[in-house]
Amino acid sequence: NAQDLDNIQSLGFRGEALASIAAVSRFILVTRRAGDESATQLRVEGGILREVQQVGAPEGTRISINRLYFNTPVRAKFLKGITTELNHCIDIVQRLALANTGVGFQLVHNDRMLLDVPEHATLRDRVALIWGLSFIHEMVEVSGERNGFSLTGLAGTPELTRASRSHQFFFVNGRPVSNPALQYGLQDAYRGLLTVGRHPVAVLLLKLNPRQVDVNIHPTKREIRFREEREAHDAVRDCVRECLGRFSRAAAGTAAAEAGKMTGRFTSPETVEAPP
């Protein structure tokens, strides 16, 4: 009913997009439900259903798409260069891999494995696999609750910055999203800690009541709007700032302890006894 639109808890599925892709490619879908004796395979070429048959396959669904736009060369001309299109694909797979711990992802290009994330990898493991170990050594755990927002993830120390927001990933109820309130909230958490023109690094996962967020303001569902944008901003700012403060205090305590050990390890020359 109409009230369900205020309580969307799934990521949704645009079925017409799959049909549109099948219309401009050589498309094979193999799917098997739990309990079925065999899988069903559909083969479509340029929107024409060529074959339906029963095949052996594990439970689940596999979709193979080849020769995209082979039958519509005019549309193919609107594609960007290989590097640009590949970067778009990499960005999408990276975001899905970060949002879905418990799911494995592999990205292969020209028989070369670009990304291999095992299903058992934690969020910290996934960041290390995607961005490198140098990043993960400079990131702290983030967790907290504010104004009905539950926040977890990783945020970089003030020493880990970038010239753009390319390394800021936000997820709301499992969905990769873009929202100015979240971006500005993260920036405010580092106020006074960064030089002008530098941006923090973070992977932040927010959970909240679905009624408090609108995911239907854009066809791709990438952009979202909160009922209370200011509360979303403040939740990110306060939780990240608090975790950064805990990290700073812990780092200061560790440094002080190490300094104490070094002081106790050496004896002042004035107290050294002369040999007999």
NUDO-486333 format. One record per residue (C-alpha): residue in three letters; x, y, z; residue number from 1. Coordinates in steps of 0.001 Angstrom, whole numbers, plus 500000, padded with zeros to 6 digits. Example, Ala and Ser with C-alpha at 12.3 -4.5 7.8 and 13.67 -1.06 7.14 Angstrom:
2
aa=ala	c1=512300	c2=495500	c3=507800	i=1
aa=ser	c1=513670	c2=498940	c3=507140	i=2
END
This chain:
276
aa=asn	c1=500000	c2=500000	c3=500000	i=1
aa=ala	c1=501003	c2=503633	c3=499856	i=2
aa=gln	c1=502466	c2=503575	c3=503369	i=3
aa=asp	c1=505042	c2=501001	c3=502244	i=4
aa=leu	c1=506821	c2=503746	c3=500298	i=5
aa=asp	c1=507928	c2=505246	c3=503629	i=6
aa=asn	c1=509363	c2=501946	c3=504851	i=7
aa=ile	c1=511546	c2=500598	c3=502030	i=8
aa=gln	c1=514055	c2=498169	c3=503549	i=9
aa=ser	c1=515307	c2=496419	c3=500416	i=10
aa=leu	c1=517699	c2=497837	c3=497831	i=11
aa=gly	c1=515144	c2=497251	c3=495108	i=12
aa=phe	c1=515662	c2=495818	c3=491626	i=13
aa=arg	c1=515077	c2=497567	c3=488317	i=14
aa=gly	c1=513874	c2=494651	c3=486208	i=15
aa=glu	c1=513450	c2=496779	c3=483097	i=16
aa=ala	c1=517174	c2=497566	c3=483167	i=17
aa=leu	c1=518007	c2=493864	c3=482715	i=18
aa=ala	c1=515700	c2=493630	c3=479700	i=19
aa=ser	c1=517262	c2=496784	c3=478246	i=20
aa=ile	c1=520752	c2=495297	c3=478566	i=21
aa=ala	c1=519608	c2=492038	c3=476947	i=22
aa=ala	c1=518259	c2=494066	c3=474007	i=23
aa=val	c1=521718	c2=495427	c3=473119	i=24
aa=ser	c1=524009	c2=492515	c3=473933	i=25
aa=arg	c1=524575	c2=488791	c3=473785	i=26
aa=phe	c1=523040	c2=487801	c3=477056	i=27
aa=ile	c1=522945	c2=484541	c3=479009	i=28
aa=leu	c1=521133	c2=484067	c3=482311	i=29
aa=val	c1=521403	c2=480879	c3=484371	i=30
aa=thr	c1=519321	c2=480645	c3=487518	i=31
aa=arg	c1=518427	c2=477912	c3=489998	i=32
aa=arg	c1=516223	c2=478243	c3=493055	i=33
aa=ala	c1=516818	c2=476338	c3=496275	i=34
aa=gly	c1=515209	c2=472911	c3=495973	i=35
aa=asp	c1=515068	c2=472852	c3=492144	i=36
aa=glu	c1=516581	c2=469794	c3=490468	i=37
aa=ser	c1=518108	c2=471825	c3=487647	i=38
aa=ala	c1=518741	c2=475395	c3=486549	i=39
aa=thr	c1=517058	c2=477342	c3=483756	i=40
aa=gln	c1=519225	c2=478984	c3=481113	i=41
aa=leu	c1=518029	c2=481825	c3=478890	i=42
aa=arg	c1=520038	c2=482966	c3=475897	i=43
aa=val	c1=519116	c2=486319	c3=474312	i=44
aa=glu	c1=520801	c2=488051	c3=471377	i=45
aa=gly	c1=519898	c2=491640	c3=470632	i=46
aa=gly	c1=516563	c2=491317	c3=472430	i=47
aa=ile	c1=515584	c2=488100	c3=470651	i=48
aa=leu	c1=515068	c2=485030	c3=472851	i=49
aa=arg	c1=517158	c2=482341	c3=471186	i=50
aa=glu	c1=517056	c2=479482	c3=473674	i=51
aa=val	c1=515506	c2=478260	c3=476920	i=52
aa=gln	c1=516794	c2=475022	c3=478404	i=53
aa=gln	c1=517437	c2=473163	c3=481629	i=54
aa=val	c1=521097	c2=472879	c3=482645	i=55
aa=gly	c1=523159	c2=471840	c3=485616	i=56
aa=ala	c1=524273	c2=474730	c3=487820	i=57
aa=pro	c1=524598	c2=475586	c3=491517	i=58
aa=glu	c1=521868	c2=477495	c3=493362	i=59
aa=gly	c1=521783	c2=481190	c3=492588	i=60
aa=thr	c1=521866	c2=483341	c3=489467	i=61
aa=arg	c1=524660	c2=484048	c3=487010	i=62
aa=ile	c1=524373	c2=486633	c3=484233	i=63
aa=ser	c1=526881	c2=486891	c3=481382	i=64
aa=ile	c1=526822	c2=489912	c3=479071	i=65
aa=asn	c1=529023	c2=490084	c3=475973	i=66
aa=arg	c1=529382	c2=492379	c3=472946	i=67
aa=leu	c1=527494	c2=495279	c3=474503	i=68
aa=tyr	c1=525858	c2=497473	c3=471789	i=69
aa=phe	c1=526923	c2=495052	c3=469034	i=70
aa=asn	c1=523604	c2=495688	c3=467279	i=71
aa=thr	c1=523424	c2=499430	c3=467976	i=72
aa=pro	c1=526781	c2=500914	c3=466902	i=73
aa=val	c1=525425	c2=504459	c3=467152	i=74
aa=arg	c1=524916	c2=504038	c3=470910	i=75
aa=ala	c1=528359	c2=502478	c3=471240	i=76
aa=lys	c1=529881	c2=505723	c3=469960	i=77
aa=phe	c1=528594	c2=507508	c3=473076	i=78
aa=leu	c1=530710	c2=505322	c3=475343	i=79
aa=lys	c1=533803	c2=506919	c3=476803	i=80
aa=gly	c1=537272	c2=505449	c3=476397	i=81
aa=ile	c1=538119	c2=502023	c3=477801	i=82
aa=thr	c1=539972	c2=503496	c3=480779	i=83
aa=thr	c1=537079	c2=505784	c3=481740	i=84
aa=glu	c1=534415	c2=503085	c3=481430	i=85
aa=leu	c1=536592	c2=500604	c3=483313	i=86
aa=asn	c1=537083	c2=503103	c3=486133	i=87
aa=his	c1=533296	c2=503446	c3=486427	i=88
aa=cys	c1=533017	c2=499664	c3=486730	i=89
aa=ile	c1=535800	c2=499498	c3=489320	i=90
aa=asp	c1=534153	c2=502240	c3=491396	i=91
aa=ile	c1=530812	c2=500413	c3=491470	i=92
aa=val	c1=532341	c2=497051	c3=492408	i=93
aa=gln	c1=534473	c2=498647	c3=495123	i=94
aa=arg	c1=531434	c2=500298	c3=496705	i=95
aa=leu	c1=529450	c2=497054	c3=496609	i=96
aa=ala	c1=532363	c2=495146	c3=498137	i=97
aa=leu	c1=532664	c2=497645	c3=501000	i=98
aa=ala	c1=528919	c2=497643	c3=501679	i=99
aa=asn	c1=528455	c2=493868	c3=501679	i=100
aa=thr	c1=530734	c2=492086	c3=504121	i=101
aa=gly	c1=529936	c2=488382	c3=503847	i=102
aa=val	c1=529821	c2=488510	c3=500038	i=103
aa=gly	c1=532835	c2=487796	c3=497823	i=104
aa=phe	c1=533653	c2=489909	c3=494767	i=105
aa=gln	c1=536000	c2=489382	c3=491839	i=106
aa=leu	c1=536644	c2=491873	c3=489034	i=107
aa=val	c1=538492	c2=490617	c3=485959	i=108
aa=his	c1=539530	c2=492694	c3=482962	i=109
aa=asn	c1=541245	c2=491125	c3=479924	i=110
aa=asp	c1=542011	c2=487970	c3=481950	i=111
aa=arg	c1=543663	c2=490090	c3=484652	i=112
aa=met	c1=542281	c2=490017	c3=488198	i=113
aa=leu	c1=541784	c2=493637	c3=489245	i=114
aa=leu	c1=540005	c2=492931	c3=492521	i=115
aa=asp	c1=539579	c2=489766	c3=494561	i=116
aa=val	c1=537696	c2=490181	c3=497843	i=117
aa=pro	c1=536918	c2=486934	c3=499716	i=118
aa=glu	c1=533528	c2=486670	c3=501371	i=119
aa=his	c1=535002	c2=486303	c3=504869	i=120
aa=ala	c1=536986	c2=489580	c3=504622	i=121
aa=thr	c1=536132	c2=492202	c3=507237	i=122
aa=leu	c1=535600	c2=495864	c3=506385	i=123
aa=arg	c1=539184	c2=496598	c3=507419	i=124
aa=asp	c1=540413	c2=493744	c3=505191	i=125
aa=arg	c1=538374	c2=495073	c3=502277	i=126
aa=val	c1=539760	c2=498582	c3=502611	i=127
aa=ala	c1=543283	c2=497128	c3=502676	i=128
aa=leu	c1=542594	c2=495072	c3=499532	i=129
aa=ile	c1=541057	c2=498020	c3=497666	i=130
aa=trp	c1=543219	c2=500933	c3=498809	i=131
aa=gly	c1=546323	c2=499228	c3=500198	i=132
aa=leu	c1=547896	c2=498554	c3=503577	i=133
aa=ser	c1=549289	c2=502078	c3=503807	i=134
aa=phe	c1=545714	c2=503358	c3=504150	i=135
aa=ile	c1=544554	c2=500917	c3=506785	i=136
aa=his	c1=547491	c2=501708	c3=509068	i=137
aa=glu	c1=546259	c2=505325	c3=509218	i=138
aa=met	c1=542556	c2=504610	c3=509811	i=139
aa=val	c1=540655	c2=504306	c3=513078	i=140
aa=glu	c1=537464	c2=502445	c3=513949	i=141
aa=val	c1=534317	c2=504562	c3=514063	i=142
aa=ser	c1=531204	c2=503598	c3=516014	i=143
aa=gly	c1=528478	c2=505497	c3=517782	i=144
aa=glu	c1=524822	c2=506500	c3=517868	i=145
aa=arg	c1=523306	c2=509957	c3=517552	i=146
aa=asn	c1=519755	c2=511167	c3=516847	i=147
aa=gly	c1=518560	c2=507731	c3=515738	i=148
aa=phe	c1=521597	c2=507190	c3=513497	i=149
aa=ser	c1=523840	c2=504179	c3=514142	i=150
aa=leu	c1=527294	c2=504767	c3=512654	i=151
aa=thr	c1=530148	c2=502301	c3=512073	i=152
aa=gly	c1=533137	c2=502219	c3=509745	i=153
aa=leu	c1=536649	c2=503577	c3=509382	i=154
aa=ala	c1=538022	c2=507116	c3=509221	i=155
aa=gly	c1=541511	c2=508319	c3=508426	i=156
aa=thr	c1=543713	c2=510122	c3=510895	i=157
aa=pro	c1=544354	c2=513830	c3=510157	i=158
aa=glu	c1=547631	c2=512759	c3=508511	i=159
aa=leu	c1=545742	c2=510730	c3=505886	i=160
aa=thr	c1=544132	c2=513173	c3=503454	i=161
aa=arg	c1=543392	c2=513583	c3=499766	i=162
aa=ala	c1=543007	c2=516555	c3=497435	i=163
aa=ser	c1=539435	c2=515453	c3=496565	i=164
aa=arg	c1=536559	c2=513508	c3=498141	i=165
aa=ser	c1=537286	c2=510445	c3=495996	i=166
aa=his	c1=538095	c2=508367	c3=499088	i=167
aa=gln	c1=534904	c2=509138	c3=500986	i=168
aa=phe	c1=532353	c2=506325	c3=500796	i=169
aa=phe	c1=528969	c2=506549	c3=502528	i=170
aa=phe	c1=526398	c2=503775	c3=502899	i=171
aa=val	c1=522893	c2=504149	c3=504299	i=172
aa=asn	c1=521089	c2=500941	c3=505245	i=173
aa=gly	c1=523455	c2=499032	c3=502961	i=174
aa=arg	c1=523046	c2=501344	c3=499964	i=175
aa=pro	c1=526013	c2=503296	c3=498494	i=176
aa=val	c1=524824	c2=506892	c3=498504	i=177
aa=ser	c1=525778	c2=510501	c3=497857	i=178
aa=asn	c1=524493	c2=513202	c3=500195	i=179
aa=pro	c1=525903	c2=516672	c3=500980	i=180
aa=ala	c1=524923	c2=516497	c3=504662	i=181
aa=leu	c1=527103	c2=513429	c3=505154	i=182
aa=gln	c1=530035	c2=514979	c3=503287	i=183
aa=tyr	c1=529897	c2=518247	c3=505223	i=184
aa=gly	c1=529407	c2=516404	c3=508501	i=185
aa=leu	c1=532593	c2=514426	c3=507881	i=186
aa=gln	c1=534492	c2=517588	c3=506922	i=187
aa=asp	c1=533302	c2=519348	c3=510077	i=188
aa=ala	c1=534573	c2=516464	c3=512203	i=189
aa=tyr	c1=538095	c2=517394	c3=511060	i=190
aa=arg	c1=537649	c2=521145	c3=511479	i=191
aa=gly	c1=540938	c2=522650	c3=512628	i=192
aa=leu	c1=542825	c2=519416	c3=511935	i=193
aa=leu	c1=543373	c2=519656	c3=508162	i=194
aa=thr	c1=545081	c2=522155	c3=505924	i=195
aa=val	c1=542970	c2=524096	c3=503431	i=196
aa=gly	c1=542111	c2=522122	c3=500306	i=197
aa=arg	c1=542603	c2=518680	c3=501875	i=198
aa=his	c1=539820	c2=516174	c3=502509	i=199
aa=pro	c1=539601	c2=513263	c3=504962	i=200
aa=val	c1=539379	c2=509597	c3=504017	i=201
aa=ala	c1=536485	c2=507514	c3=505353	i=202
aa=val	c1=534210	c2=504528	c3=504824	i=203
aa=leu	c1=531083	c2=505133	c3=506903	i=204
aa=leu	c1=528037	c2=502896	c3=507223	i=205
aa=leu	c1=524868	c2=504406	c3=508654	i=206
aa=lys	c1=521741	c2=502598	c3=509790	i=207
aa=leu	c1=518472	c2=504315	c3=510607	i=208
aa=asn	c1=514743	c2=503902	c3=510365	i=209
aa=pro	c1=513858	c2=503692	c3=506635	i=210
aa=arg	c1=511079	c2=506207	c3=507236	i=211
aa=gln	c1=513726	c2=508843	c3=507913	i=212
aa=val	c1=515331	c2=508638	c3=504471	i=213
aa=asp	c1=513999	c2=509089	c3=500928	i=214
aa=val	c1=515796	c2=506894	c3=498381	i=215
aa=asn	c1=513552	c2=507772	c3=495448	i=216
aa=ile	c1=514701	c2=511285	c3=494582	i=217
aa=his	c1=516913	c2=510052	c3=491713	i=218
aa=pro	c1=516453	c2=507189	c3=489182	i=219
aa=thr	c1=519776	c2=505558	c3=490115	i=220
aa=lys	c1=518930	c2=505786	c3=493844	i=221
aa=arg	c1=522489	c2=507001	c3=494366	i=222
aa=glu	c1=521366	c2=510341	c3=495767	i=223
aa=ile	c1=519215	c2=510342	c3=498895	i=224
aa=arg	c1=517553	c2=512875	c3=501166	i=225
aa=phe	c1=517048	c2=512676	c3=504914	i=226
aa=arg	c1=513919	c2=513988	c3=506612	i=227
aa=glu	c1=516277	c2=515767	c3=509002	i=228
aa=glu	c1=519395	c2=516680	c3=507054	i=229
aa=arg	c1=520877	c2=518595	c3=509990	i=230
aa=glu	c1=520609	c2=515585	c3=512305	i=231
aa=ala	c1=522406	c2=513407	c3=509752	i=232
aa=his	c1=525167	c2=516015	c3=509479	i=233
aa=asp	c1=525536	c2=516260	c3=513271	i=234
aa=ala	c1=525534	c2=512481	c3=513764	i=235
aa=val	c1=528464	c2=512015	c3=511380	i=236
aa=arg	c1=530345	c2=515007	c3=512772	i=237
aa=asp	c1=529954	c2=514032	c3=516443	i=238
aa=cys	c1=530659	c2=510303	c3=516074	i=239
aa=val	c1=533749	c2=510752	c3=513907	i=240
aa=arg	c1=535103	c2=513591	c3=516063	i=241
aa=glu	c1=534633	c2=511520	c3=519221	i=242
aa=cys	c1=536477	c2=508537	c3=517734	i=243
aa=leu	c1=539304	c2=510781	c3=516530	i=244
aa=gly	c1=539547	c2=512222	c3=520040	i=245
aa=arg	c1=539805	c2=508744	c3=521575	i=246
aa=phe	c1=542513	c2=507859	c3=519080	i=247
aa=ser	c1=544478	c2=511013	c3=519864	i=248
aa=arg	c1=544302	c2=510366	c3=523602	i=249
aa=ala	c1=545348	c2=506741	c3=523143	i=250
aa=ala	c1=548239	c2=507757	c3=520882	i=251
aa=ala	c1=549367	c2=510377	c3=523416	i=252
aa=gly	c1=549226	c2=507808	c3=526212	i=253
aa=thr	c1=551258	c2=505325	c3=524193	i=254
aa=ala	c1=553870	c2=507975	c3=523392	i=255
aa=ala	c1=554122	c2=508933	c3=527055	i=256
aa=ala	c1=554522	c2=505297	c3=528097	i=257
aa=glu	c1=557245	c2=504741	c3=525517	i=258
aa=ala	c1=559047	c2=507880	c3=526702	i=259
aa=gly	c1=558869	c2=506580	c3=530269	i=260
aa=lys	c1=560359	c2=503263	c3=529259	i=261
aa=met	c1=563206	c2=504999	c3=527459	i=262
aa=thr	c1=563895	c2=507219	c3=530496	i=263
aa=gly	c1=563996	c2=504244	c3=532834	i=264
aa=arg	c1=566267	c2=502290	c3=530558	i=265
aa=phe	c1=569205	c2=504700	c3=530792	i=266
aa=thr	c1=571078	c2=505931	c3=533858	i=267
aa=ser	c1=572252	c2=509480	c3=534211	i=268
aa=pro	c1=576051	c2=509777	c3=533960	i=269
aa=glu	c1=576113	c2=511441	c3=537372	i=270
aa=thr	c1=574735	c2=508326	c3=539046	i=271
aa=val	c1=577091	c2=505823	c3=537472	i=272
aa=glu	c1=579373	c2=504396	c3=540134	i=273
aa=ala	c1=583085	c2=504424	c3=539451	i=274
aa=pro	c1=584580	c2=500949	c3=538950	i=275
aa=pro	c1=586458	c2=499535	c3=541926	i=276
END
